[in-house]
Amino acid sequence: MRYARTGDRFSHTYWYAVLHTFDVNGHHLGTRIRRAGGDHDRRAAIGAAQDRLRRWLDALRDLRFDDIAIRPFYIESDDVLFGLVIESEGDEHAELYPDRLGFYEPWDGSYET
């Protein structure tokens, strides 16, 4: 989701379908991003994003869900940052954008918002 800093939050909040892909060594292979709609019709936008993501996942060969370790990466689309970025404000950590989920040592998958 993206928030613009204006008085009319609902006209500037967007929902996205996002699919990042990685190789077996955690290198970023690519990202698919599609804006699904705005918060003015939140339910429809979330439904559209979920449908798009489901289609993308269904099209992947050899798909399996498992624990992964990935390397930092980023991409910008629609003036929004997407990716896993190393930050060093205070303790060094990895931040997943755009949701701003913070990952810290011991790198066990736990995160802070």
C-alpha positions as CSV (number, residue, x, y, z in Angstrom):
1,M,0.0,0.0,0.0
2,R,1.2,3.5,-0.7
3,Y,0.2,6.7,1.2
4,A,0.7,10.1,-0.2
5,R,1.1,12.9,2.4
6,T,-2.0,14.9,1.5
7,G,-5.3,15.8,3.3
8,D,-7.2,13.3,1.1
9,R,-5.7,10.0,2.1
10,F,-8.2,7.8,0.3
11,S,-7.5,9.3,-3.1
12,H,-3.8,8.7,-2.7
13,T,-3.7,5.2,-1.2
14,Y,-3.1,2.3,-3.6
15,W,-3.0,-1.5,-3.3
16,Y,-0.6,-3.6,-5.4
17,A,0.0,-7.1,-6.4
18,V,3.7,-7.8,-6.1
19,L,5.7,-11.0,-6.9
20,H,9.5,-11.1,-6.3
21,T,11.4,-14.1,-7.6
22,F,14.8,-15.3,-6.6
23,D,17.3,-18.0,-7.6
24,V,18.4,-20.8,-5.2
25,N,21.2,-18.5,-3.9
26,G,18.9,-15.7,-2.9
27,H,19.7,-13.4,-5.8
28,H,16.8,-11.3,-7.1
29,L,15.7,-12.4,-10.5
30,G,12.8,-10.1,-11.1
31,T,9.7,-8.4,-9.8
32,R,6.2,-8.1,-11.2
33,I,4.1,-5.2,-9.8
34,R,0.6,-4.2,-10.8
35,R,-1.4,-1.4,-9.1
36,A,-4.8,-3.0,-8.3
37,G,-6.8,0.0,-7.2
38,G,-7.2,2.7,-4.6
39,D,-8.5,2.8,-1.1
40,H,-11.7,4.6,-2.3
41,D,-12.8,1.0,-3.1
42,R,-10.6,-1.0,-0.8
43,R,-12.4,-4.3,-1.0
44,A,-12.3,-4.4,-4.8
45,A,-8.7,-3.3,-4.9
46,I,-7.6,-6.0,-2.5
47,G,-9.6,-8.6,-4.4
48,A,-8.0,-7.6,-7.7
49,A,-4.5,-7.7,-6.2
50,Q,-5.2,-11.2,-4.7
51,D,-6.6,-12.4,-8.1
52,R,-3.6,-11.1,-10.0
53,L,-1.1,-12.7,-7.5
54,R,-2.9,-16.0,-7.7
55,R,-2.6,-16.0,-11.5
56,W,1.1,-15.1,-11.4
57,L,1.7,-17.9,-8.9
58,D,-0.3,-20.4,-10.9
59,A,1.9,-19.6,-13.9
60,L,5.2,-20.4,-12.1
61,R,6.8,-23.7,-12.9
62,D,8.1,-25.8,-10.1
63,L,6.5,-23.6,-7.4
64,R,7.1,-24.6,-3.9
65,F,6.7,-22.8,-0.6
66,D,9.7,-23.1,1.8
67,D,12.0,-21.1,4.0
68,I,14.3,-18.9,2.0
69,A,17.3,-16.6,2.5
70,I,17.5,-13.6,0.1
71,R,20.0,-11.0,-0.6
72,P,19.1,-7.3,-0.4
73,F,17.5,-5.8,-3.5
74,Y,15.2,-2.9,-4.5
75,I,13.1,-1.7,-7.4
76,E,11.0,1.4,-7.8
77,S,7.7,1.4,-9.5
78,D,5.0,4.1,-9.5
79,D,7.3,6.2,-7.3
80,V,7.1,3.5,-4.6
81,L,10.1,1.6,-3.3
82,F,9.8,-2.2,-3.2
83,G,12.5,-4.5,-1.9
84,L,14.7,-5.6,1.0
85,V,17.0,-2.8,1.9
86,I,19.8,-2.8,4.5
87,E,19.4,0.2,6.9
88,S,21.6,1.3,9.7
89,E,19.5,3.7,11.8
90,G,20.5,2.5,15.2
91,D,21.0,-1.3,14.8
92,E,21.8,-2.5,11.3
93,H,18.8,-4.3,10.0
94,A,16.9,-5.2,6.8
95,E,13.7,-3.4,6.0
96,L,11.1,-4.8,3.6
97,Y,9.4,-2.1,1.6
98,P,6.9,-0.7,1.1
99,D,5.4,-2.3,4.3
100,R,8.4,-1.3,6.4
101,L,8.8,-4.7,8.1
102,G,12.1,-4.7,10.0
103,F,14.2,-7.9,10.2
104,Y,17.0,-8.1,12.8
105,E,19.6,-10.7,13.9
106,P,19.4,-13.6,14.4
107,W,17.6,-13.4,10.9
108,D,15.1,-16.1,11.9
109,G,12.2,-14.6,9.9
110,S,10.8,-12.7,12.9
111,Y,10.0,-9.0,12.1
112,E,9.0,-5.8,13.7
113,T,6.6,-3.2,12.3
